Amino acid sequence: MTATPPPSSVRLRSVLGSVPAYTPGKPPEPVEGLTAYKISSNENPFPPLPSVLEAIADAAASVNRYPDMGVTALTAALSERLGVPTTHLATGTGSVAVLGHLIDITCDPGDEVVYAWRSFEAYPIVVALSGATSVQVPLDAEARHDLDAMAAAITDRTRLVLVCTPNNPTGPAVREDELRAFLDKVPSDVLVVIDEAYLEFTTDETVPDALALYRDYPNVAVLRTFSKAYGLAGLRVGYAVAQEEVATALRKAATPFGVTDLAQKAAVASLAAYDELEVRVKEIVAERERVVAALREQGWDVPETQGNFFWLPLGDDALPFAQACQARAITVRPFAGDGVRVSVGETEANDRFVEIAGEWLRSRG
Ligand SMILES: *Cc1c(COP(=O)(O)O)cnc(C)c1O
């Protein structure tokens, strides 16, 4: 028998009162007779490649040891693949962790981080926890970044600007010409972080390669992840490419031994197997085009998407629509009062989703 302890009177930072708890995609709820699908977290629906599973299994044999703190093998593999010096790379436990470190190394309390909104739900959380202040700039009518308004939002307190391209959850990517024009306006001492979590799914030729921008603008940092196209969301590994001063500071800020040996070996094996992974990425993109075309045909207003997901601007119907999906064992990601983000998943999941979406519109007349 243990007595119930009294409530904690530990003083927590006041910012926690305003930090939203990250809403993870819910596990799918079973519905009799239907296979449940979770298309709410932009995960890759394909299981790991055999070569990647083998690398993970090999690494499992040495989990009694700390991992390689320098993440040497992955850093070397990325350096070679991307054509950047190893000193310009910093890895972390997912790109969200690396983003947290980017804010930690640039922002003192009260400094400002400018980003578009609505965008990735982790942004306001990591900014607030670091003690910095979020400056959210509304997306334009087509759910795209309004880069002119973002440039205008930069003040003396701004230390970091985030550009999410393609934008999670709405889908559009920024174009290279507009991004360059924007970078020309940003003061050179403000770090611009280009979050390219979905880069591999882009098909529009006007989408920039942020690595070229990092070469042209020393205040650009590129953020990438193994969680989406590479299908390693469960292993938590992401990285930044930035000039040496920034990358060195990032490595100081990183959680010691954060990237596990399993994650490192799986990431290295995935880079080596990218040709195989790319076939899957192309299938996901083809599914995206098929599903979005079907939805538009039904009458849905779907913004352009360059990711492995799409956005339905449902407004106040976001939650009821998500419930209607759940009733058919499909989990999507609603943002109350705004819209629903749907990941491109297994073909059966996509087909069932299109059916539900069509019925929804018909039931609304
Ligand atoms: C999924 C996602 C990431 C990746 O997060 P990890 O921590 O690497 O899993 C980063 N940025 C955006 C915008 C995302 O949607």
Ligand as a Chemical Component Dictionary entry (heavy atoms), coordinates in Angstrom:
data_LIG
# 
_chem_comp.id                   LIG 
_chem_comp.type                 NON-POLYMER 
_chem_comp.pdbx_formal_charge   0 
_chem_comp.three_letter_code    LIG 
# 
loop_
_chem_comp_atom.comp_id 
_chem_comp_atom.atom_id 
_chem_comp_atom.alt_atom_id 
_chem_comp_atom.type_symbol 
_chem_comp_atom.charge 
_chem_comp_atom.model_Cartn_x 
_chem_comp_atom.model_Cartn_y 
_chem_comp_atom.model_Cartn_z 
_chem_comp_atom.pdbx_ordinal 
LIG C1 C1 C 0 7.885  15.137 -39.808 1  
LIG C2 C2 C 0 8.543  16.465 -39.829 2  
LIG C3 C3 C 0 9.842  16.618 -39.378 3  
LIG C4 C4 C 0 10.642 15.435 -38.962 4  
LIG O1 O1 O 0 10.695 15.254 -37.644 5  
LIG P1 P1 P 0 11.696 14.182 -37.037 6  
LIG O2 O2 O 0 11.940 14.728 -35.688 7  
LIG O3 O3 O 0 12.924 14.176 -37.888 8  
LIG O4 O4 O 0 10.974 12.878 -37.062 9  
LIG C5 C5 C 0 10.428 17.867 -39.429 10 
LIG N1 N1 N 0 9.778  18.912 -39.918 11 
LIG C6 C6 C 0 8.533  18.806 -40.389 12 
LIG C7 C7 C 0 7.866  19.990 -40.972 13 
LIG C8 C8 C 0 7.873  17.585 -40.340 14 
LIG O5 O5 O 0 6.629  17.481 -40.786 15 
# 
loop_
_chem_comp_bond.comp_id 
_chem_comp_bond.atom_id_1 
_chem_comp_bond.atom_id_2 
_chem_comp_bond.value_order 
_chem_comp_bond.pdbx_ordinal 
LIG C1 C2 SING 1  
LIG C2 C3 SING 2  
LIG C2 C8 DOUB 3  
LIG C3 C4 SING 4  
LIG C3 C5 DOUB 5  
LIG C4 O1 SING 6  
LIG O1 P1 SING 7  
LIG P1 O2 DOUB 8  
LIG P1 O3 SING 9  
LIG P1 O4 SING 10 
LIG C5 N1 SING 11 
LIG N1 C6 DOUB 12 
LIG C6 C7 SING 13 
LIG C6 C8 SING 14 
LIG C8 O5 SING 15 
# 
